[in-house]
Amino acid sequence: MRIALAGNPNSGKTTLFNTITGKIEHVGNWPGVTVAKKEGDVKKVLLKENSENMRVVDLPGAYSISPFTSEESITRSFVVEERPDVIINIVDATNLSRGLMFTTQLIEIGIPVVVALNKSDLLEKKGIRIDTEKLSRKLKCPVVRTSSIQNKGLKELLSTASAARHKGQETPWNDDSAAEEETEESLEKRRFQYVEALLDDVESREVESRRQNRSDALDRIIAHRYFGIPIFAVVMYAVFSLSQSTLGPMLADLFVGWIDGLYALVEGMLGDSVSPILHTLLLDGIIGGVGAVVGFLPLIMVLFFLLALLEDCGYMARVAVVMDRYLKKVGLSGKSIIPMVIGTGCAIPGIMATRTIRDERERRTTAMLTPFMPCGAKLPVIALFSGVFFGNSAWVGTAMYFVAIGIIILGALIVKRITRDSGRASYFIMELPEYRVPSVKRALVSMVSRGKAFVIKAATIILLCNAIIHIMQSFTWNLQLVEEGMEASSILASIAHPFSILLIPLGFGTWQLAAAAVTGFIAKENVVGTLAVVYGITNFINTEELVLVSGAASIAQIMGLTSVSALAYLMFNLFTPPCFAAIGAMNAEMESRKWLWAGIGFQLGMGYTVSFFVYQIGSFMTTGSVGEGFLPGLSAVSLLIGVVIYLMYGRERSDLKNLKESA
């Protein structure tokens, strides 16, 4: 038996889907989180004895069965063409008027419908009373009260859906009154009149004065046009302070002890009988390299947990509203914020979330700019450089987020100008969710889900990459072992050296740093793992002192970076093109090779330019002179800026000149 879960955005579909299937799909307290259908089997414990299996499909949120957005197209195609056995229509019980418009359209399809009045636990608190039995009679379909958060009514909902499978579905009004040639507009009007009369009959509400509405009072402060950004800065600083400077390192104390134990265990098992090459490959290349990345997992998990709390309480939806007034001036809208917020966990689902944006240029621009947001894969790099060069200062991570926002705004402005889109008015309409006390359980589930993806990547891509890096560093092109002190003759050094020359104007022109930056294009976590391998640092965190091994000063000396060049290196890795998987997602969502290559070129040029100015200006401010490679770097950056300026203004003048000549 196959059941479709359909309903408005932010009605609780995915939370209900996770509860009845045991899956862990991303949920958020704002609309537009689900952008593709997801499937899963109902847990046996929720089914009656000897009943058949139920396959549930979580469809993207939709306001109408008539496709207006790509998500609604997915929902319509599945319901109309694949014909599930039953449709469970999840309706937000606190916003019945909006949900029932979609319900009437689902009923008209003719597939059995069961209405789940979700969030029913909030009705009494809001002073709302709904006559469920009368609503069921009027709609001519079963209606069940549920609370996906509190796991209430789910067994009854599933058993009702099973019973409704072969009963068919009547429309709640007389179809004979509608002429065959009735227009969609008149049909929509008839639905609206029906829902309006139905609400008067089944729902009653206590009037809440504006003074009593705490949500509006909070919004006047948190979503304020002037105070919103400073409040966001304070919130993000607090998040990074907890995750990078206090709570995160405390948890890392326990976690890194396990890695040290594994290192000692494998070292004891190997003994002196194995080949030195295999010995160093397993200990320094694999366990040391992967352990250097995984050692930062507690810090990342704490950050994911705190971000999940912010999402669940409804704050991140307000951030979208705050940013809308700034983004619409550069050709985007607050709807672009949702992919960017999702992208802080992983750039790939963030890029995929851009499909909710109807305007093609705005969607492609958002897909191109979303990878600038620091994702979970970049957090180990931020944590490493913050700890080594800036004393675990929380401002480093916070600053990277705001630099990313600045780059996104600048990039959107450039794209808007290049595409000659100066006359576009970008609009953003979003129903703000109610503030609520965040669920620790949901935040933990979200944290584990994101952390699991991080560990899987560490155990596959990063492990393989570190093993290859170690082998390439250990051998010359003649397959001879590299002697101590002759690492520059290795395969890795010879490959990375040409890239290192290009990076001299940025302050980090060594083959080791170049190799780490290049492997970052495979997976950004590789930057930390590769640095651990090429510099022979098998662990970055001391389990007793909660500081970096050998002290921050020692590691800084080994890397040969100043605080200025370290900041430039950090920004280069954060703001150049993302991993290959994210680039693949960009290709799928942009649906244009021209836009894809333009996006990759823009990301690479932006990362190089930002790093150049950070290093050269920082060097001048701290030493009184510009850094190494200033003139070649200035020439390269000037060329990049010149190309952008020409694309923004030069072509327009050329087109105008050609127009005058033709006239």
C-alpha positions as CSV (number, residue, x, y, z in Angstrom):
1,M,0.0,0.0,0.0
2,R,1.4,3.4,-1.0
3,I,0.4,6.6,0.8
4,A,1.2,10.1,-0.2
5,L,1.8,12.8,2.4
6,A,0.7,16.1,0.9
7,G,0.1,19.5,2.5
8,N,1.1,23.1,2.7
9,P,4.7,24.1,3.4
10,N,5.6,24.0,7.1
11,S,2.6,22.0,8.0
12,G,4.7,19.3,9.7
13,K,4.8,16.8,6.8
14,T,8.5,15.9,7.1
15,T,8.3,15.6,10.9
16,L,5.4,13.2,10.6
17,F,7.2,11.3,7.9
18,N,10.3,10.9,10.1
19,T,8.2,9.8,13.0
20,I,6.3,7.1,11.2
21,T,9.2,5.8,9.1
22,G,12.1,6.2,11.5
23,K,14.1,8.1,8.9
24,I,16.0,11.3,9.6
25,E,15.1,13.9,6.9
26,H,16.0,17.5,7.5
27,V,13.2,19.6,9.0
28,G,13.0,23.3,9.7
29,N,10.6,25.7,11.2
30,W,10.1,27.6,8.0
31,P,8.4,26.7,4.6
32,G,10.4,25.3,1.7
33,V,12.7,22.8,3.4
34,T,11.4,19.8,1.4
35,V,12.2,20.2,-2.3
36,A,12.0,16.6,-3.5
37,K,9.8,13.6,-2.7
38,K,11.2,11.1,-0.2
39,E,10.0,7.6,0.5
40,G,10.1,5.2,3.4
41,D,8.3,2.2,5.0
42,V,6.1,2.7,8.0
43,K,7.5,1.2,11.2
44,K,6.1,-2.1,12.1
45,V,5.2,-1.0,15.6
46,L,2.7,1.5,14.2
47,L,0.9,-1.1,12.1
48,K,-1.9,-3.5,13.2
49,E,-1.0,-7.1,13.4
50,N,-1.1,-9.0,10.1
51,S,-1.7,-5.7,8.2
52,E,0.2,-5.1,4.9
53,N,3.3,-2.9,4.6
54,M,2.8,0.8,4.0
55,R,5.1,2.8,1.8
56,V,4.9,6.5,2.5
57,V,6.0,9.3,0.1
58,D,6.7,12.7,1.6
59,L,5.9,15.2,-1.1
60,P,7.2,18.8,-1.3
61,G,4.9,21.4,0.3
62,A,2.3,22.9,-2.0
63,Y,-0.5,25.5,-1.8
64,S,-2.2,24.3,-5.0
65,I,-2.5,21.3,-7.2
66,S,-2.1,23.6,-10.2
67,P,1.7,23.8,-10.6
68,F,3.0,27.3,-9.8
69,T,6.4,26.2,-8.5
70,S,8.7,23.3,-9.2
71,E,7.8,21.7,-5.9
72,E,4.1,21.9,-6.7
73,S,4.9,20.3,-10.1
74,I,6.5,17.3,-8.3
75,T,3.4,17.0,-6.0
76,R,0.9,17.2,-8.8
77,S,2.8,14.7,-11.1
78,F,3.0,12.1,-8.3
79,V,-0.6,12.4,-7.2
80,V,-2.2,12.7,-10.6
81,E,0.1,10.3,-12.7
82,E,1.3,7.7,-10.1
83,R,-2.1,7.5,-8.3
84,P,-1.2,6.5,-4.7
85,D,-3.7,4.3,-2.8
86,V,-4.5,7.0,-0.3
87,I,-3.5,10.7,0.2
88,I,-2.9,11.8,3.8
89,N,-3.5,15.6,3.7
90,I,-1.5,17.2,6.5
91,V,-3.3,20.4,7.5
92,D,-2.0,22.9,10.1
93,A,-4.8,22.9,12.6
94,T,-3.8,26.4,13.7
95,N,-4.3,27.7,10.1
96,L,-7.2,25.7,8.9
97,S,-8.4,28.3,6.3
98,R,-5.2,28.0,4.3
99,G,-4.9,24.3,4.4
100,L,-8.5,23.5,3.4
101,M,-8.1,25.2,0.0
102,F,-5.5,22.6,-0.9
103,T,-7.7,19.9,0.6
104,T,-10.6,20.6,-1.7
105,Q,-8.3,20.3,-4.7
106,L,-7.0,16.9,-3.5
107,I,-10.5,15.6,-2.9
108,E,-11.5,16.5,-6.5
109,I,-8.8,14.1,-7.9
110,G,-10.9,11.2,-6.7
111,I,-8.2,9.4,-4.7
112,P,-9.3,8.6,-1.1
113,V,-8.2,11.4,1.2
114,V,-7.6,11.3,5.0
115,V,-7.1,14.7,6.6
116,A,-4.6,14.9,9.4
117,L,-5.2,17.9,11.6
118,N,-1.6,18.3,12.6
119,K,-0.3,20.6,15.5
120,S,-3.6,19.9,17.3
121,D,-1.7,20.2,20.6
122,L,-1.5,23.9,20.0
123,L,-5.3,24.5,19.6
124,E,-6.2,25.0,23.2
125,K,-3.2,27.3,23.7
126,K,-4.3,29.5,20.8
127,G,-8.0,29.4,21.8
128,I,-9.1,27.6,18.7
129,R,-11.9,25.0,18.7
130,I,-12.6,22.7,15.7
131,D,-15.5,20.3,15.4
132,T,-13.7,17.4,13.9
133,E,-16.7,15.2,13.4
134,K,-18.7,17.9,11.6
135,L,-15.6,18.7,9.5
136,S,-15.4,15.1,8.5
137,R,-19.0,15.0,7.5
138,K,-18.8,18.2,5.5
139,L,-15.6,17.1,3.6
140,K,-16.9,13.5,3.1
141,C,-13.5,12.1,4.2
142,P,-12.0,11.0,7.5
143,V,-10.4,13.7,9.8
144,V,-7.9,12.7,12.5
145,R,-6.3,14.9,15.1
146,T,-2.5,14.4,15.2
147,S,0.6,15.9,16.7
148,S,3.7,14.7,14.9
149,I,6.0,16.3,17.5
150,Q,4.2,14.6,20.4
151,N,3.5,11.3,18.5
152,K,-0.2,11.6,19.1
153,G,-2.9,10.2,16.8
154,L,-0.4,8.5,14.4
155,K,-1.7,4.9,14.8
156,E,-5.2,6.0,14.4
157,L,-4.2,8.0,11.3
158,L,-2.5,5.0,9.7
159,S,-5.3,2.6,10.5
160,T,-7.9,5.1,9.1
161,A,-5.8,5.5,5.9
162,S,-5.7,1.7,5.5
163,A,-9.5,1.5,6.0
164,A,-10.1,4.3,3.4
165,R,-8.1,2.6,0.7
166,H,-11.0,0.9,-1.2
167,K,-13.8,3.4,-0.3
168,G,-13.4,5.9,-3.1
169,Q,-13.7,9.6,-2.6
170,E,-16.8,11.8,-3.1
171,T,-16.6,15.6,-3.6
172,P,-18.3,17.5,-0.8
173,W,-20.4,19.7,-3.2
174,N,-22.8,19.0,-6.0
175,D,-20.8,18.7,-9.2
176,D,-24.0,19.1,-11.3
177,S,-24.0,22.8,-10.5
178,A,-20.8,23.3,-12.3
179,A,-20.8,23.6,-16.1
180,E,-18.3,21.6,-18.0
181,E,-16.8,24.7,-19.4
182,E,-16.3,26.3,-16.0
183,T,-13.0,28.3,-15.9
184,E,-10.3,27.7,-13.4
185,E,-10.9,31.2,-12.0
186,S,-14.6,30.5,-11.3
187,L,-13.8,27.1,-9.9
188,E,-11.3,28.6,-7.5
189,K,-13.9,31.1,-6.4
190,R,-16.3,28.3,-5.7
191,R,-13.7,26.5,-3.6
192,F,-13.0,29.7,-1.7
193,Q,-16.7,30.3,-0.9
194,Y,-17.1,26.6,0.1
195,V,-14.1,26.8,2.5
196,E,-15.3,30.1,3.9
197,A,-18.7,28.7,4.7
198,L,-17.1,25.5,6.1
199,L,-14.9,27.5,8.5
200,D,-17.8,29.4,9.9
201,D,-19.5,26.1,10.6
202,V,-16.7,24.1,12.2
203,E,-14.2,26.5,13.7
204,S,-14.3,29.2,16.4
205,R,-11.5,31.4,17.6
206,E,-10.8,33.6,20.6
207,V,-9.8,37.1,19.5
208,E,-6.2,37.8,20.4
209,S,-5.3,41.5,20.8
210,R,-2.1,42.8,19.3
211,R,-0.9,43.7,22.7
212,Q,-1.3,40.1,23.8
213,N,0.6,38.7,20.7
214,R,4.1,38.0,21.9
215,S,5.2,36.8,18.5
216,D,4.5,40.3,17.0
217,A,6.3,42.0,19.9
218,L,9.4,39.9,19.4
219,D,9.3,40.4,15.6
220,R,9.3,44.2,16.1
221,I,12.7,43.7,17.7
222,I,14.3,40.7,16.0
223,A,13.2,41.5,12.5
224,H,13.7,45.2,12.9
225,R,15.2,46.9,9.8
226,Y,18.1,48.4,11.7
227,F,18.5,46.1,14.8
228,G,18.0,42.8,12.9
229,I,21.6,42.6,11.5
230,P,23.4,43.5,14.8
231,I,21.2,41.0,16.7
232,F,22.1,38.3,14.1
233,A,25.8,39.1,14.6
234,V,25.5,38.7,18.3
235,V,23.6,35.4,18.0
236,M,26.2,34.0,15.6
237,Y,29.1,35.1,17.8
238,A,27.4,33.3,20.7
239,V,27.0,30.2,18.6
240,F,30.7,30.1,17.6
241,S,31.8,31.0,21.1
242,L,30.0,28.0,22.5
243,S,31.0,25.6,19.7
244,Q,34.6,26.7,19.2
245,S,35.8,28.1,22.5
246,T,33.9,26.5,25.4
247,L,31.6,23.6,25.0
248,G,33.1,22.1,21.8
249,P,36.6,21.7,23.2
250,M,35.3,20.2,26.4
251,L,33.6,17.4,24.4
252,A,36.7,17.1,22.2
253,D,38.7,16.1,25.3
254,L,36.8,12.8,25.4
255,F,36.6,12.2,21.7
256,V,40.2,12.7,20.8
257,G,41.2,10.3,23.6
258,W,39.5,7.5,21.6
259,I,41.5,8.5,18.5
260,D,44.7,8.3,20.5
261,G,43.7,5.0,21.9
262,L,43.1,3.6,18.3
263,Y,46.4,5.0,17.2
264,A,48.2,3.2,20.1
265,L,46.3,0.0,19.5
266,V,47.1,-0.2,15.8
267,E,50.7,0.7,16.6
268,G,51.0,-2.1,19.1
269,M,49.4,-4.6,16.7
270,L,51.8,-3.7,13.9
271,G,54.9,-3.9,16.0
272,D,58.3,-3.9,14.2
273,S,57.5,-6.8,11.8
274,V,55.7,-4.8,9.1
275,S,57.2,-2.7,6.4
276,P,58.0,0.9,7.4
277,I,56.0,2.1,4.4
278,L,52.9,0.3,5.6
279,H,53.5,1.4,9.2
280,T,53.6,5.1,8.3
281,L,50.7,4.7,5.8
282,L,48.4,3.2,8.4
283,L,49.4,5.4,11.3
284,D,50.3,8.7,9.9
285,G,48.5,8.7,6.5
286,I,45.2,7.1,7.4
287,I,44.6,7.2,11.2
288,G,46.6,10.5,11.6
289,G,45.1,12.2,8.6
290,V,41.5,11.1,9.2
291,G,41.9,11.6,12.9
292,A,43.0,15.2,12.4
293,V,39.6,15.8,10.6
294,V,37.4,13.7,12.9
295,G,39.1,15.3,15.9
296,F,37.1,18.4,15.2
297,L,33.8,16.5,15.1
298,P,32.7,17.5,18.6
299,L,33.1,21.2,17.7
300,I,31.1,20.7,14.5
301,M,28.4,18.7,16.3
302,V,27.9,21.4,18.9
303,L,27.6,24.0,16.1
304,F,25.0,21.8,14.2
305,F,23.1,21.4,17.5
306,L,22.9,25.2,18.1
307,L,21.9,26.0,14.5
308,A,19.2,23.3,14.7
309,L,17.8,25.1,17.9
310,L,17.8,28.4,16.0
311,E,15.9,26.8,13.1
312,D,13.4,25.1,15.4
313,C,12.5,28.1,17.5
314,G,11.6,30.1,14.3
315,Y,14.5,32.6,14.4
316,M,16.1,31.7,11.1
317,A,12.9,32.5,9.3
318,R,13.2,36.0,10.7
319,V,16.8,36.2,9.3
320,A,15.3,35.7,5.9
321,V,12.9,38.6,6.4
322,V,15.7,40.8,7.7
323,M,18.0,40.0,4.7
324,D,15.2,40.4,2.1
325,R,15.3,44.2,2.1
326,Y,19.0,44.1,1.4
327,L,19.0,41.2,-1.1
328,K,16.2,42.6,-3.3
329,K,18.3,45.7,-4.0
330,V,20.9,43.4,-5.7
331,G,18.4,41.3,-7.7
332,L,17.7,38.5,-5.2
333,S,15.1,38.1,-2.4
334,G,14.6,36.7,1.0
335,K,13.8,33.4,-0.6
336,S,17.5,33.1,-1.5
337,I,18.3,33.0,2.2
338,I,16.7,29.6,2.7
339,P,19.1,27.8,0.5
340,M,22.0,29.7,2.1
341,V,20.9,28.8,5.6
342,I,20.5,25.1,4.6
343,G,23.9,25.4,2.9
344,T,25.5,26.1,6.3
345,G,25.1,22.4,7.0
346,C,26.0,21.2,3.5
347,A,26.2,23.1,0.3
348,I,24.6,20.3,-1.8
349,P,21.1,20.4,-0.2
350,G,21.4,24.2,-0.1
351,I,22.0,24.3,-3.8
352,M,19.2,21.9,-4.4
353,A,16.8,24.1,-2.4
354,T,17.2,26.8,-5.0
355,R,14.7,25.0,-7.1
356,T,12.0,26.7,-5.0
357,I,12.9,30.0,-6.7
358,R,10.7,30.5,-9.7
359,D,12.7,33.2,-11.5
360,E,15.4,31.5,-13.6
361,R,18.1,34.2,-13.2
362,E,17.5,34.5,-9.5
363,R,17.6,30.7,-9.1
364,R,20.9,30.4,-11.0
365,T,22.5,33.3,-9.2
366,T,21.5,31.8,-5.8
367,A,22.9,28.4,-6.8
368,M,26.2,30.1,-7.8
369,L,26.5,32.1,-4.6
370,T,25.2,29.6,-1.9
371,P,28.6,27.7,-1.8
372,F,30.2,30.9,-0.4
373,M,28.4,30.2,2.9
374,P,30.8,28.2,5.3
375,C,29.3,24.7,5.3
376,G,30.0,21.8,7.7
377,A,33.0,20.6,5.6
378,K,34.7,24.0,6.0
379,L,34.3,24.1,9.8
380,P,37.3,22.0,10.6
381,V,39.4,24.4,8.5
382,I,38.0,27.4,10.5
383,A,38.5,25.6,13.8
384,L,42.1,24.7,13.0
385,F,43.2,28.1,11.9
386,S,41.2,29.8,14.6
387,G,43.0,27.7,17.2
388,V,46.5,27.9,15.7
389,F,46.7,31.6,14.8
390,F,43.9,33.3,16.7
391,G,43.7,31.6,20.1
392,N,40.3,29.9,19.4
393,S,38.7,33.4,19.0
394,A,35.0,33.1,18.2
395,W,35.2,36.2,16.1
396,V,37.0,34.3,13.3
397,G,34.1,32.0,12.5
398,T,31.5,34.8,12.9
399,A,33.6,37.0,10.6
400,M,33.7,34.3,8.0
401,Y,29.9,34.2,7.8
402,F,29.6,37.9,7.5
403,V,32.4,38.1,4.9
404,A,30.5,35.4,3.0
405,I,27.3,37.5,3.1
406,G,29.2,40.5,1.8
407,I,30.6,38.5,-1.1
408,I,27.1,37.1,-1.8
409,I,25.7,40.7,-2.0
410,L,28.6,41.9,-4.2
411,G,28.3,38.8,-6.4
412,A,24.5,39.3,-6.8
413,L,25.1,42.9,-7.7
414,I,27.7,42.0,-10.4
415,V,25.4,39.3,-11.9
416,K,22.5,41.7,-11.9
417,R,24.5,44.2,-13.8
418,I,26.0,41.7,-16.3
419,T,22.7,40.2,-17.1
420,R,21.2,43.7,-17.6
421,D,18.5,43.1,-15.0
422,S,18.4,46.6,-13.6
423,G,14.6,46.9,-13.9
424,R,13.6,43.8,-12.0
425,A,11.6,44.1,-8.8
426,S,12.2,41.1,-6.6
427,Y,9.4,40.1,-4.2
428,F,9.4,37.8,-1.3
429,I,6.3,36.6,0.6
430,M,6.8,34.3,3.6
431,E,4.4,33.2,6.3
432,L,6.5,33.5,9.5
433,P,6.2,30.5,11.7
434,E,5.2,30.9,15.3
435,Y,8.0,31.2,17.9
436,R,8.2,28.0,19.9
437,V,10.5,26.5,22.5
438,P,13.0,24.5,20.5
439,S,13.0,20.7,20.9
440,V,16.2,19.3,22.2
441,K,15.3,15.9,20.7
442,R,14.8,17.3,17.2
443,A,18.0,19.3,17.5
444,L,19.9,16.2,18.6
445,V,18.4,14.2,15.6
446,S,19.4,17.0,13.2
447,M,22.9,17.1,14.8
448,V,23.3,13.3,14.5
449,S,22.1,13.3,10.9
450,R,24.6,16.0,9.8
451,G,27.4,14.5,11.9
452,K,26.7,11.0,10.4
453,A,27.3,12.4,6.9
454,F,30.5,14.1,8.1
455,V,31.8,10.8,9.5
456,I,30.8,8.8,6.4
457,K,32.8,11.2,4.3
458,A,35.8,11.0,6.6
459,A,35.7,7.2,6.4
460,T,35.5,7.1,2.6
461,I,36.6,10.1,0.5
462,I,39.0,11.6,3.1
463,L,40.5,8.3,4.1
464,L,41.2,7.4,0.5
465,C,42.5,10.9,-0.3
466,N,44.9,10.9,2.7
467,A,46.2,7.5,1.8
468,I,47.0,8.7,-1.8
469,I,48.5,11.9,-0.5
470,H,50.8,9.9,1.9
471,I,51.9,7.6,-0.9
472,M,52.6,10.5,-3.3
473,Q,54.6,12.2,-0.5
474,S,56.6,9.1,0.2
475,F,57.7,8.3,-3.3
476,T,59.5,10.0,-6.2
477,W,58.5,9.6,-9.8
478,N,61.1,6.7,-10.0
479,L,59.1,5.0,-7.3
480,Q,62.0,5.4,-4.9
481,L,61.4,6.2,-1.2
482,V,61.8,9.9,-0.4
483,E,64.7,10.3,2.0
484,E,64.3,12.4,5.1
485,G,64.8,16.1,4.3
486,M,64.2,15.5,0.6
487,E,60.4,15.8,0.6
488,A,60.6,18.4,-2.2
489,S,61.5,15.6,-4.6
490,S,58.3,13.6,-4.0
491,I,55.5,13.1,-6.5
492,L,53.2,15.3,-4.5
493,A,55.7,18.2,-4.3
494,S,56.3,18.2,-8.0
495,I,52.6,18.3,-8.8
496,A,51.8,21.0,-6.2
497,H,54.8,23.2,-7.0
498,P,53.3,24.9,-10.1
499,F,50.2,25.8,-8.1
500,S,52.3,27.1,-5.3
501,I,53.9,29.7,-7.6
502,L,50.4,31.1,-8.4
503,L,49.7,31.4,-4.6
504,I,52.9,33.4,-3.7
505,P,51.1,36.8,-4.0
506,L,48.5,35.4,-1.5
507,G,51.1,34.7,1.2
508,F,51.3,30.9,1.1
509,G,53.5,29.8,-1.8
510,T,54.7,26.5,-0.4
511,W,54.0,23.2,-2.1
512,Q,52.5,21.7,1.1
513,L,49.9,24.5,1.5
514,A,49.2,24.3,-2.3
515,A,48.7,20.5,-2.1
516,A,46.2,20.9,0.8
517,A,44.3,23.6,-1.0
518,V,44.0,21.5,-4.2
519,T,42.8,18.4,-2.3
520,G,40.1,20.7,-0.8
521,F,38.3,20.8,-4.1
522,I,37.6,17.0,-3.6
523,A,36.3,17.7,-0.1
524,K,37.0,20.7,2.0
525,E,37.8,18.6,5.1
526,N,40.7,17.3,3.1
527,V,42.6,20.6,3.8
528,V,43.0,19.6,7.4
529,G,43.8,16.0,6.7
530,T,46.4,16.8,4.0
531,L,48.1,19.4,6.3
532,A,48.3,16.7,9.0
533,V,49.9,14.3,6.5
534,V,52.4,16.6,4.7
535,Y,53.6,18.3,7.9
536,G,53.6,15.0,9.9
537,I,51.2,16.3,12.6
538,T,49.1,13.2,13.5
539,N,46.7,15.0,15.9
540,F,45.8,18.6,16.3
541,I,44.1,18.5,19.7
542,N,45.7,17.7,23.1
543,T,43.4,15.7,25.2
544,E,44.7,17.1,28.5
545,E,45.3,20.7,27.8
546,L,42.5,21.2,25.2
547,V,45.0,23.0,23.0
548,L,46.6,22.1,19.7
549,V,49.4,19.5,19.8
550,S,52.8,21.1,20.4
551,G,51.1,24.4,21.0
552,A,49.7,26.8,18.5
553,A,53.0,28.6,18.1
554,S,54.8,25.4,17.1
555,I,52.3,24.4,14.5
556,A,52.3,28.0,13.1
557,Q,56.1,27.8,12.8
558,I,55.9,24.4,11.1
559,M,53.4,25.8,8.5
560,G,55.5,29.0,8.1
561,L,52.5,31.3,8.2
562,T,51.9,34.6,9.9
563,S,48.5,35.5,11.3
564,V,47.9,37.6,8.2
565,S,48.9,34.9,5.6
566,A,46.9,32.3,7.7
567,L,43.8,34.5,7.4
568,A,44.4,34.8,3.7
569,Y,44.8,31.0,3.3
570,L,41.7,30.4,5.4
571,M,39.6,32.7,3.1
572,F,41.1,31.2,0.0
573,N,39.9,27.7,1.0
574,L,36.5,29.0,2.1
575,F,35.6,31.2,-0.9
576,T,37.0,29.3,-3.9
577,P,34.8,26.7,-5.7
578,P,33.2,24.1,-3.4
579,C,33.8,20.3,-3.6
580,F,33.1,18.4,-6.8
581,A,29.8,17.0,-5.5
582,A,28.5,20.6,-4.9
583,I,29.6,21.6,-8.4
584,G,27.6,18.7,-9.7
585,A,24.6,20.0,-7.8
586,M,25.2,23.5,-9.3
587,N,25.2,21.9,-12.8
588,A,21.9,20.1,-12.1
589,E,20.1,23.2,-10.7
590,M,21.5,25.8,-13.2
591,E,20.7,23.7,-16.2
592,S,23.2,25.7,-18.2
593,R,26.9,25.0,-18.8
594,K,27.5,28.6,-19.5
595,W,26.2,29.6,-16.1
596,L,28.1,26.7,-14.5
597,W,31.5,27.7,-15.8
598,A,30.8,31.4,-15.2
599,G,30.0,30.5,-11.6
600,I,33.1,28.4,-11.1
601,G,35.2,31.2,-12.6
602,F,33.6,33.8,-10.4
603,Q,34.1,31.7,-7.3
604,L,37.8,31.1,-8.1
605,G,38.4,34.7,-9.0
606,M,36.6,36.0,-5.9
607,G,38.6,33.6,-3.6
608,Y,41.9,34.6,-5.2
609,T,41.1,38.4,-5.1
610,V,39.9,38.4,-1.5
611,S,42.9,36.4,-0.3
612,F,45.3,38.8,-2.2
613,F,43.9,41.9,-0.7
614,V,43.7,40.4,2.8
615,Y,47.4,39.3,2.7
616,Q,48.8,42.4,1.0
617,I,46.8,45.0,3.0
618,G,47.4,43.1,6.2
619,S,51.1,42.8,5.5
620,F,51.3,46.6,4.9
621,M,49.4,47.3,8.1
622,T,51.5,45.0,10.3
623,T,55.0,45.4,8.7
624,G,54.9,48.7,6.8
625,S,55.5,47.0,3.4
626,V,53.5,44.9,1.0
627,G,53.9,41.2,0.9
628,E,55.9,38.9,-1.5
629,G,54.7,38.8,-5.1
630,F,52.8,42.0,-4.9
631,L,53.2,43.2,-8.5
632,P,52.4,39.8,-10.2
633,G,49.4,39.4,-7.9
634,L,48.2,42.9,-8.5
635,S,48.5,42.4,-12.3
636,A,46.4,39.1,-12.1
637,V,43.8,40.7,-9.8
638,S,43.6,43.8,-11.9
639,L,43.0,41.6,-15.0
640,L,40.2,39.8,-13.2
641,I,38.6,43.0,-12.0
642,G,39.0,44.5,-15.5
643,V,37.1,41.6,-17.1
644,V,34.3,42.0,-14.6
645,I,34.0,45.8,-15.2
646,Y,34.0,45.2,-18.9
647,L,31.2,42.7,-18.6
648,M,29.3,45.1,-16.4
649,Y,29.7,48.3,-18.4
650,G,31.9,47.9,-21.4
651,R,29.6,45.7,-23.4
652,E,26.7,48.1,-22.9
653,R,28.7,51.0,-24.4
654,S,29.8,48.7,-27.3
655,D,26.2,47.7,-28.0
656,L,25.1,51.4,-27.9
657,K,27.9,52.3,-30.3
658,N,26.9,49.6,-32.7
659,L,23.3,50.7,-32.5
660,K,24.2,54.3,-33.4
661,E,26.3,53.2,-36.3
662,S,23.5,51.0,-37.7
663,A,21.1,53.9,-37.3
